Amino acid sequence: MNTLTLNPQPVSSGFRVDVSRGERIGRVSSEWFSRPDDERYLNLTELYDAVRSRADRATARTVESRAVRVEASRDDAERLSLIVPGQDQPIAPTHWSFGQLCSLVGAPASYMRQLPAPLAGINLQHGLLSHRAELVKTLEAEDGRVELRAVTGPDYGRIWDHELVAAVMRIAGNGTGDTMWKVPGVLDWATMTHNPFVDITNDTTTLYASDRDVFLFLVDDTHPIEAGRLPNGEPDLYFRGFYCWNSEVGSKTLGIASFYLRAVCCNRNLWGVENFEEISIRHSKFAAQRFAHEAAPALTSFANSSPAPFIAGIRAARERIVARDDEDRESFLRKRGFSKPETTKIIETVLDEEGRKPESIFDFVQGITALARTKTNQDARLDLEGKAKKLLERAA
């Protein structure tokens, strides 16, 4: 029987991994690639201070649409401002809030941005006067001048970015290794070794915030979990990770994804991912209550949870033999909706990577996820990954 254990003591060096197994997830890499230096933070304290400071400077108010005045100067054809009840100074919309305002009144933002400000102002004013919802919720921030950071419907349930960061800090401290949760290390492709001990720099950090969102990715890569053995006899090692995101101005939902993974490469792709779970919360009327009752406790629960169920699931999948000959293998896959070419490819992939044809549930799951990685179409890839996940869950 395979040995499956959690390392109770942190490792002191890197450890070898097999990233040909499990899924590859590129969400963190997309964030890493698109963030300029001023959106990157080296620890959670700096990140929290930044997003809390902008919240402290912000004012939210709900006003009648008809009471909002749009002003534009003929002397500056590119600028317009809003006069909002309760605010003495004109408010300058940001690129994001201008798009939201256009959406609320049913005007195409891309077209409106091409118009001179006076003409765009006339169209927006007409839209506000005839806005059927009658009320809008604004989020204004003062930093030298008053900006309109967001404009939404009156039932928008705001979850502040600093609330999410604070929830993460309760389990992860500063995110730099003062707890088990930290910015991840880096995979060395030459030796296939994941090194947890990498300096946190602008290039390696996974803590991000812009003027419209926040995104955090942390792992516990100093306590790898041994979940059986590789074909060469070495341990198959995993570690836990999660990422979460939010936008207090309405550009995205709040969400948390938790998983086990085998490595993170230098461009922040996640390799060898297993047991991926995700929850999301729309910014609807009761979003703040849902965050308090669902999202924040979910973070704490994952941080404190035992890997035993995950380990047990891997063990069950490894031990459950479902095919002993080629006829069994083909029948097993075809009955689960795989085409004949897919069936052949899955079996050949396992033979190539494991040195034998698939026999256990775990073998088939590895073959299916390997096939999924070859798909350029996202829907096809997600469909295959979903089938692999269901197989693994049924084996547990």
C-alpha positions as CSV (number, residue, x, y, z in Angstrom):
1,M,0.0,0.0,0.0
2,N,1.3,3.5,-0.8
3,T,2.3,5.7,2.0
4,L,0.4,9.0,2.2
5,T,1.6,11.6,4.8
6,L,1.7,15.2,5.7
7,N,5.2,16.6,6.5
8,P,4.7,18.2,10.0
9,Q,8.0,19.9,9.9
10,P,8.8,22.5,7.2
11,V,11.2,21.4,4.5
12,S,14.6,23.1,4.5
13,S,15.2,22.9,0.8
14,G,13.4,22.4,-2.5
15,F,11.7,19.1,-3.4
16,R,11.2,17.2,-6.7
17,V,7.7,17.3,-8.3
18,D,6.0,15.6,-11.2
19,V,4.0,18.4,-13.0
20,S,2.7,16.0,-15.7
21,R,-0.1,15.0,-13.4
22,G,-3.1,17.1,-12.5
23,E,-4.3,20.3,-14.1
24,R,-2.5,23.4,-15.2
25,I,-4.3,26.6,-14.2
26,G,-3.3,29.9,-15.7
27,R,-5.4,32.4,-13.7
28,V,-2.6,33.6,-11.5
29,S,-0.3,33.8,-14.4
30,S,-2.7,36.1,-16.2
31,E,-2.8,38.4,-13.2
32,W,1.0,38.3,-12.9
33,F,1.5,39.1,-16.6
34,S,-0.9,42.1,-16.7
35,R,0.1,43.9,-13.4
36,P,2.4,46.9,-13.7
37,D,4.8,47.6,-10.8
38,D,2.5,50.0,-9.0
39,E,-0.1,47.3,-8.6
40,R,2.4,44.8,-7.0
41,Y,2.8,44.5,-3.2
42,L,5.5,42.6,-1.3
43,N,3.5,41.8,1.8
44,L,-0.1,41.8,3.0
45,T,0.5,44.7,5.4
46,E,1.4,47.1,2.5
47,L,-1.5,45.8,0.4
48,Y,-3.9,46.2,3.3
49,D,-2.7,49.8,4.1
50,A,-3.1,50.8,0.4
51,V,-6.7,49.5,-0.1
52,R,-7.8,50.6,3.4
53,S,-6.5,54.1,2.8
54,R,-8.5,54.5,-0.3
55,A,-11.6,53.2,1.4
56,D,-11.1,55.7,4.2
57,R,-11.1,58.5,1.7
58,A,-14.2,57.2,0.0
59,T,-17.8,58.3,0.4
60,A,-20.8,56.2,-0.8
61,R,-24.2,57.8,-1.3
62,T,-27.5,56.9,-3.0
63,V,-29.0,59.7,-5.0
64,E,-31.8,60.3,-7.4
65,S,-30.7,59.9,-11.0
66,R,-32.6,63.0,-12.0
67,A,-30.7,65.1,-9.4
68,V,-27.3,64.3,-11.0
69,R,-26.1,67.1,-13.3
70,V,-23.5,66.5,-16.0
71,E,-21.3,69.4,-16.8
72,A,-18.9,69.9,-19.7
73,S,-16.8,72.8,-20.8
74,R,-16.4,73.9,-24.4
75,D,-12.9,74.9,-23.5
76,D,-11.9,71.3,-22.7
77,A,-13.6,68.8,-25.1
78,E,-12.2,65.8,-23.3
79,R,-13.4,66.4,-19.8
80,L,-16.8,66.3,-18.1
81,S,-17.8,66.2,-14.5
82,L,-20.8,65.4,-12.4
83,I,-22.6,67.5,-9.7
84,V,-24.1,65.1,-7.1
85,P,-26.4,66.1,-4.3
86,G,-24.5,66.3,-1.0
87,Q,-21.2,66.9,-2.7
88,D,-20.1,70.6,-3.2
89,Q,-17.3,69.9,-5.6
90,P,-17.6,68.6,-9.2
91,I,-16.8,64.9,-9.4
92,A,-14.5,63.6,-12.2
93,P,-15.4,60.1,-13.4
94,T,-12.6,57.6,-13.9
95,H,-12.4,55.5,-17.0
96,W,-14.1,52.6,-15.2
97,S,-16.9,54.7,-13.6
98,F,-17.7,56.5,-16.9
99,G,-18.2,53.0,-18.5
100,Q,-20.5,52.1,-15.6
101,L,-22.5,55.3,-15.9
102,C,-23.0,54.7,-19.6
103,S,-24.1,51.2,-19.0
104,L,-26.7,52.3,-16.4
105,V,-28.3,54.7,-18.8
106,G,-28.1,52.4,-21.8
107,A,-25.4,54.2,-23.8
108,P,-22.5,52.4,-25.5
109,A,-19.4,53.5,-23.6
110,S,-17.0,53.0,-26.5
111,Y,-19.0,55.3,-28.7
112,M,-19.5,57.9,-25.9
113,R,-15.8,58.1,-25.3
114,Q,-15.3,59.2,-28.9
115,L,-17.6,62.1,-28.5
116,P,-16.6,65.6,-27.4
117,A,-17.3,66.1,-23.7
118,P,-20.2,68.5,-24.3
119,L,-22.0,66.1,-26.6
120,A,-21.3,63.1,-24.4
121,G,-22.6,65.2,-21.4
122,I,-25.9,65.9,-23.2
123,N,-26.5,62.2,-23.9
124,L,-25.6,61.2,-20.3
125,Q,-27.9,63.9,-18.9
126,H,-30.8,62.7,-21.0
127,G,-30.1,59.1,-19.9
128,L,-30.1,60.1,-16.2
129,L,-33.3,62.1,-16.5
130,S,-35.1,59.1,-18.1
131,H,-33.4,56.4,-15.9
132,R,-36.1,54.0,-15.0
133,A,-34.5,52.8,-11.8
134,E,-34.7,56.4,-10.4
135,L,-31.8,55.9,-8.0
136,V,-28.0,55.3,-8.4
137,K,-25.3,54.6,-5.8
138,T,-22.0,56.5,-6.2
139,L,-18.6,55.9,-4.6
140,E,-16.5,59.0,-4.5
141,A,-12.9,59.4,-3.4
142,E,-11.0,62.5,-2.6
143,D,-7.2,62.5,-3.3
144,G,-6.3,66.0,-4.5
145,R,-9.5,66.1,-6.5
146,V,-12.8,64.3,-6.1
147,E,-13.2,61.3,-8.3
148,L,-16.2,59.1,-9.1
149,R,-14.7,55.6,-8.5
150,A,-17.9,53.7,-9.1
151,V,-21.6,54.2,-10.0
152,T,-24.0,51.3,-9.6
153,G,-27.6,50.4,-9.0
154,P,-29.0,51.2,-5.6
155,D,-29.0,47.6,-4.5
156,Y,-25.3,47.0,-5.1
157,G,-23.9,45.3,-2.0
158,R,-20.3,46.5,-1.6
159,I,-17.6,44.3,-0.1
160,W,-14.6,46.4,0.5
161,D,-11.2,45.2,-0.8
162,H,-9.7,45.7,2.6
163,E,-12.2,43.4,4.2
164,L,-11.0,40.5,2.0
165,V,-7.3,41.3,2.7
166,A,-8.1,41.5,6.4
167,A,-9.7,38.1,6.3
168,V,-6.6,36.7,4.6
169,M,-4.3,38.3,7.1
170,R,-6.2,36.5,9.9
171,I,-4.8,33.2,8.6
172,A,-1.7,34.3,6.7
173,G,-0.2,37.1,8.8
174,N,2.0,39.2,6.5
175,G,2.0,36.5,3.8
176,T,5.8,36.3,3.8
177,G,6.4,33.2,5.9
178,D,5.5,34.4,9.4
179,T,2.7,31.8,9.2
180,M,2.6,28.7,7.0
181,W,0.8,30.7,4.2
182,K,3.2,32.7,2.0
183,V,3.9,34.0,-1.5
184,P,4.9,30.9,-3.4
185,G,8.4,29.7,-4.4
186,V,9.4,28.8,-8.0
187,L,9.8,25.7,-10.0
188,D,13.2,25.0,-11.5
189,W,12.4,23.3,-14.8
190,A,16.0,22.0,-15.2
191,T,15.8,19.9,-12.0
192,M,12.0,19.7,-11.7
193,T,12.4,21.0,-8.2
194,H,10.0,23.4,-6.5
195,N,12.0,25.8,-4.3
196,P,9.8,27.4,-1.6
197,F,12.6,29.8,-0.5
198,V,12.6,32.6,-3.1
199,D,12.9,36.3,-2.3
200,I,9.7,38.2,-2.7
201,T,10.2,40.9,-5.3
202,N,8.0,42.8,-7.8
203,D,8.6,39.9,-10.2
204,T,7.8,37.1,-7.9
205,T,5.0,38.5,-5.7
206,T,1.4,37.3,-6.1
207,L,-0.2,40.1,-4.1
208,Y,-1.9,42.7,-6.4
209,A,-4.3,45.6,-6.3
210,S,-5.3,48.2,-8.8
211,D,-7.8,51.1,-8.6
212,R,-10.6,48.7,-9.3
213,D,-9.7,45.3,-7.7
214,V,-7.5,43.2,-5.5
215,F,-6.1,39.7,-6.1
216,L,-4.0,37.5,-3.7
217,F,-2.4,34.0,-4.2
218,L,-0.7,32.2,-1.3
219,V,0.5,28.7,-0.6
220,D,1.8,26.4,2.1
221,D,4.7,25.1,0.1
222,T,7.0,24.4,3.0
223,H,4.8,21.5,4.3
224,P,4.4,19.2,1.2
225,I,2.0,16.3,1.4
226,E,3.2,12.9,0.2
227,A,0.4,11.2,-1.7
228,G,1.8,7.9,-2.9
229,R,4.7,7.2,-5.2
230,L,5.7,8.1,-8.7
231,P,6.6,5.3,-11.2
232,N,10.3,5.9,-10.4
233,G,9.7,5.3,-6.7
234,E,10.0,9.0,-5.6
235,P,7.2,10.6,-3.5
236,D,4.4,12.3,-5.3
237,L,4.3,15.6,-3.4
238,Y,1.6,18.2,-3.2
239,F,1.0,21.4,-1.2
240,R,-2.0,23.5,-0.5
241,G,-2.8,26.9,-2.1
242,F,-5.6,29.4,-2.5
243,Y,-6.3,32.6,-4.4
244,C,-9.0,35.2,-3.9
245,W,-10.2,38.3,-5.6
246,N,-12.6,41.2,-5.2
247,S,-13.7,44.5,-6.7
248,E,-15.3,47.1,-4.5
249,V,-16.2,49.1,-7.5
250,G,-18.0,46.3,-9.3
251,S,-15.6,45.1,-12.0
252,K,-15.8,41.5,-10.7
253,T,-17.4,39.3,-8.1
254,L,-15.7,38.3,-4.8
255,G,-14.3,34.8,-5.1
256,I,-12.1,32.2,-3.4
257,A,-10.5,29.2,-5.0
258,S,-8.7,26.5,-2.9
259,F,-6.8,23.5,-4.2
260,Y,-3.7,21.2,-3.9
261,L,-0.9,21.7,-6.4
262,R,2.6,20.4,-7.1
263,A,4.5,23.6,-8.3
264,V,4.3,27.2,-9.3
265,C,6.6,28.3,-12.2
266,C,8.3,31.6,-12.6
267,N,5.5,33.1,-14.6
268,R,3.1,31.9,-11.9
269,N,1.3,29.1,-13.7
270,L,0.0,26.5,-11.3
271,W,1.0,23.0,-12.1
272,G,-0.3,19.6,-11.0
273,V,-3.5,21.0,-9.5
274,E,-5.9,18.7,-7.8
275,N,-9.1,19.1,-5.9
276,F,-9.9,22.6,-7.2
277,E,-12.9,24.2,-5.4
278,E,-14.3,27.7,-6.0
279,I,-16.9,29.9,-4.4
280,S,-18.0,33.3,-5.7
281,I,-20.3,36.0,-4.3
282,R,-22.0,38.6,-6.5
283,H,-22.2,42.1,-5.1
284,S,-26.0,41.9,-4.6
285,K,-28.0,43.4,-1.9
286,F,-26.9,40.9,0.8
287,A,-23.3,40.4,-0.4
288,A,-21.8,41.8,2.9
289,Q,-23.7,39.3,5.0
290,R,-22.8,36.4,2.6
291,F,-19.1,37.4,2.9
292,A,-19.3,37.3,6.7
293,H,-21.1,34.0,6.8
294,E,-19.6,32.2,3.8
295,A,-16.3,33.6,2.3
296,A,-14.4,34.6,5.4
297,P,-15.2,31.3,7.3
298,A,-14.3,29.3,4.2
299,L,-10.8,30.8,4.2
300,T,-10.4,29.9,7.9
301,S,-11.8,26.5,7.4
302,F,-9.4,25.7,4.5
303,A,-6.4,27.1,6.4
304,N,-7.2,24.9,9.4
305,S,-8.4,21.8,7.6
306,S,-6.7,18.5,7.6
307,P,-5.5,17.1,4.3
308,A,-6.8,13.7,5.4
309,P,-9.9,13.7,3.1
310,F,-7.8,14.7,0.1
311,I,-5.2,12.0,1.0
312,A,-8.0,9.4,1.5
313,G,-9.5,10.3,-1.9
314,I,-6.1,9.9,-3.7
315,R,-5.6,6.5,-1.9
316,A,-9.0,5.3,-2.9
317,A,-8.5,6.3,-6.5
318,R,-5.1,4.6,-6.6
319,E,-6.4,1.4,-5.0
320,R,-9.7,1.1,-7.0
321,I,-8.8,-1.1,-10.0
322,V,-11.4,-0.7,-12.8
323,A,-9.7,-2.2,-15.8
324,R,-7.4,-5.2,-16.3
325,D,-7.3,-5.5,-20.1
326,D,-7.8,-3.3,-23.2
327,E,-11.5,-4.2,-23.5
328,D,-12.1,-3.1,-19.9
329,R,-10.2,0.2,-20.5
330,E,-12.1,1.0,-23.7
331,S,-15.5,0.1,-22.1
332,F,-14.7,2.1,-18.9
333,L,-14.0,5.3,-20.9
334,R,-16.7,5.0,-23.6
335,K,-19.4,4.5,-21.0
336,R,-18.4,7.8,-19.5
337,G,-18.8,9.8,-22.7
338,F,-15.3,9.7,-24.2
339,S,-15.0,9.3,-28.0
340,K,-13.0,6.6,-29.5
341,P,-10.1,8.9,-30.4
342,E,-10.2,10.4,-26.9
343,T,-10.2,6.9,-25.4
344,T,-7.2,5.9,-27.4
345,K,-5.3,9.1,-26.5
346,I,-6.0,8.7,-22.8
347,I,-4.7,5.1,-22.7
348,E,-1.6,6.0,-24.8
349,T,-0.9,9.0,-22.6
350,V,-0.9,6.9,-19.4
351,L,1.3,4.3,-21.1
352,D,3.7,6.9,-22.2
353,E,3.9,8.7,-18.8
354,E,3.5,5.7,-16.4
355,G,5.2,3.0,-18.4
356,R,2.0,0.9,-18.3
357,K,-1.7,1.1,-19.3
358,P,-4.3,2.6,-17.0
359,E,-5.8,0.2,-14.4
360,S,-7.0,2.3,-11.4
361,I,-9.3,5.3,-11.2
362,F,-6.3,7.5,-10.5
363,D,-4.6,6.2,-13.7
364,F,-7.5,7.3,-15.8
365,V,-7.9,10.6,-14.0
366,Q,-4.2,11.4,-14.8
367,G,-4.7,10.4,-18.4
368,I,-7.8,12.6,-18.8
369,T,-6.2,15.7,-17.2
370,A,-3.2,15.2,-19.5
371,L,-5.5,15.1,-22.5
372,A,-7.3,18.2,-21.2
373,R,-4.0,20.1,-21.2
374,T,-3.6,19.6,-24.9
375,K,-7.0,21.3,-25.7
376,T,-6.7,24.9,-26.9
377,N,-10.5,25.4,-26.6
378,Q,-11.4,26.4,-23.0
379,D,-14.8,24.7,-23.0
380,A,-13.4,21.4,-24.3
381,R,-10.6,21.6,-21.6
382,L,-13.0,22.4,-18.8
383,D,-15.4,19.6,-19.9
384,L,-12.5,17.0,-19.7
385,E,-11.3,18.4,-16.4
386,G,-14.8,18.2,-15.0
387,K,-15.1,14.5,-16.0
388,A,-11.8,13.8,-14.3
389,K,-12.9,15.5,-11.1
390,K,-16.1,13.5,-11.0
391,L,-14.2,10.3,-11.4
392,L,-11.9,11.2,-8.5
393,E,-14.8,12.2,-6.3
394,R,-16.7,8.9,-6.9
395,A,-13.7,6.9,-5.9
396,A,-13.4,8.5,-2.5
